[in-house]
């Protein structure tokens, strides 16, 4: 009886020795099954526990710590965790392009610092713009009619053979009227530019500024029909654009803006 107990104790000790975790002296692969595919690599110093042996393979259990993302710095000596590959995500809808103008000298200038705005609800916007333009054209036409009358008075004073003193007085009056008329036209333009800005802000989806190369990028909106408004001034000469743009889902729409004539404006059009 005593001999049997001793043998059983020896068997238990042998099993404990077999299952004890022994540090590895070399790198070993861990397979998903005997003769299967590698699923992990155990580095030297790892202490796996053998829980089963079968056909030349040992089933092991490894206990250790894994790195998790942390806000603070990693502990000294901790090896860096491998970076996960970037996830494939669809590109957001955007509108990109370059702004440039061609001067009469054929020199090309890029629209550095140009203001670019994307506008939504184009049907409603167009109706409001049409009403604004009609009022603008009416006021400007009235002032231009007065300017024509003042120009006629100026020519008459220059060609007059009447009393020199009266002719000079009439000429001075005509010049004064023309100067006042020019100021009035400028004031009307300033008024309607302010009204335009108010209207655009109501329909604005997003806004950007062109970089030193004249390149701009608008993003952060869904697909659909829009209008693009842009402003650029080169040495006091204003260039303006107002164009339709169709944006597709998860795609970048390219729209370059080019002009060779300053002063024209497709938004606040004049007759």
Buried (B, 14 or more C-beta within 10 A) or exposed (E): EEEEEEEEEEEEEEEEEBEEBEEBEEEBEBBEEEEEEEEEEBEEEBBBBBEEEEEEEBBBEEEEEEEEEEEEEEEEEEEEEEEEEEEEEEEEBBBBBBBBBEEEEEEEBBBBBBBBBBBBBBEEBEEEBEEBBEEBBEBBEEBEEBBEEBBEBBEBBEEBEEEEEEBEEBBEBBBEBBEEBEEBBEEBBEEBBEBBEEBBEEBBBBBBEBBEEBBBBBBEBEEBEBBBBBBBBBEEEEBBBBEEBEBEEEEBBEBEBBBEEBEEBEBBEEE
